[in-house]
Structures are given as C-alpha cells and as structure tokens.
Amino acid sequence: MKIEKGELLISATDVAKHLACRYLTSLDLRAARGEIQRIYRHDPALAVLEERGLRHEAAYLSYLKDHGYDVLEDNSRLEDDARIHRTLGAMRSGIQVIPQAERF
C-alpha cells in the first residue's frame, strides 16, 4: 500500500492482508500517509522467496515464448511515463503477453 500523486494504491497482497487482519490495514494506511514508520525486519527467507519468484516468472515467460506467444521484453530501466507509454503501445499493437504492465 502506498500513496502516489495523492492516490492510494493497493495490491493483491494488501487485500489478502486485510482479510487476515483489518487492524494491519489501518497500520499500513497510517504508514502510507507517513504517520508512523514501518517496522523493518531482516528475514533472509524473503530474499530466497523473491529469487524463486523471479526464476519462476522468467521460466514461465520463456515457456510462453517457446509456444509462440508474443511477449513484451522487459525494460525496467525506463522512466515511469515511458513505461506507461510502452505498455499502452504494446496493448495497441496486439502483443499477447505484457509482464509487469504499468498502471495508468
């Protein structure tokens, strides 16, 4: 959960956390507003999960390419506006798979 350009943005994880604990949602909202600081906990298991997730995504995108799907190549080095225009352009061109599409 975060606030960008005055707009509250929530993720699927935020919804799942809310279902588990509504109080957690209020804490996340307060943190997004800058009213409190988030607690940082170093958990090496999170790095392992992140790496496994990235490997899974890469393998799945490779699988889709191997089966003939048009997959938009990653270019995360672009600025926010350029990524949005890139996503819109890919949608207009009819590309079949847009991983990590930008919101607009």
C-alpha positions in Angstrom: 0.0 0.0 0.0 1.3 3.4 -0.9 0.2 6.8 -1.9 1.4 8.2 -5.3 0.4 11.6 -6.7 -2.3 11.8 -4.0 -3.9 8.5 -4.9 -4.0 5.4 -2.7 -2.6 2.3 -4.5 -3.3 -1.1 -3.1 -2.1 -4.5 -4.3 -3.4 -8.0 -4.1 -1.2 -8.5 -1.1 -2.9 -5.6 0.7 -6.3 -7.2 0.1 -5.0 -10.6 1.4 -3.5 -8.9 4.5 -6.8 -7.1 5.1 -8.7 -10.4 5.0 -6.3 -11.7 7.6 -6.3 -8.7 9.9 -8.2 -5.4 9.4 -6.0 -3.7 12.1 -3.0 -4.4 9.8 -4.7 -2.5 7.0 -5.1 0.6 9.3 -1.4 0.4 10.2 -0.4 0.1 6.6 -2.6 3.1 5.7 -1.1 5.2 8.5 2.4 4.2 7.3 1.5 5.1 3.7 0.4 8.5 5.0 3.7 9.0 6.8 2.0 9.0 10.2 4.1 6.0 11.5 7.2 4.2 10.4 7.0 0.6 9.1 8.9 -1.9 11.1 11.9 -3.4 9.3 12.7 -7.0 10.0 15.7 -8.7 8.2 14.4 -12.0 7.0 16.8 -13.9 4.8 13.9 -16.2 3.7 12.3 -13.3 1.9 15.3 -12.9 -0.4 15.1 -16.6 -1.2 11.4 -16.3 -2.0 12.0 -13.3 -4.2 14.7 -15.1 -6.1 12.4 -18.1 -6.6 9.6 -15.9 -7.8 11.9 -14.2 -10.3 13.1 -17.5 -11.6 9.6 -18.8 -11.9 8.5 -15.7 -13.8 11.4 -16.0 -16.2 10.8 -19.7 -16.8 7.1 -19.1 -17.5 7.8 -16.2 -19.9 10.3 -18.5 -21.7 7.6 -21.2 -21.9 5.2 -18.8 -23.4 7.7 -17.6 -26.0 8.6 -21.2 -26.8 4.9 -21.8 -27.5 4.6 -19.0 -30.0 3.3 -16.1 -27.8 4.4 -12.5 -28.4 6.0 -11.5 -25.1 6.9 -7.9 -24.4 10.6 -7.7 -23.4 11.4 -6.2 -20.0 12.9 -2.7 -20.0 12.6 -1.7 -16.4 15.2 1.0 -16.8 12.7 3.3 -18.4 11.2 6.2 -16.5 7.6 5.9 -15.2 5.9 7.8 -18.1 8.0 5.9 -20.7 6.9 2.6 -19.2 3.3 3.6 -19.3 3.5 4.6 -23.0 5.4 1.4 -23.7 2.6 -0.6 -22.1 -0.1 1.3 -24.0 1.8 0.9 -27.2 2.1 -2.9 -26.7 -1.6 -3.1 -26.0 -2.4 -1.2 -29.1 -0.1 -3.3 -31.2 -1.8 -6.5 -30.0 1.1 -8.1 -28.2 -0.2 -11.1 -26.4 1.8 -11.1 -23.1 2.7 -8.0 -21.1 4.6 -9.0 -18.0 4.7 -6.4 -15.2 2.4 -4.0 -17.1 2.4 -0.4 -15.8 -0.7 1.1 -14.4 -2.0 4.4 -15.7 
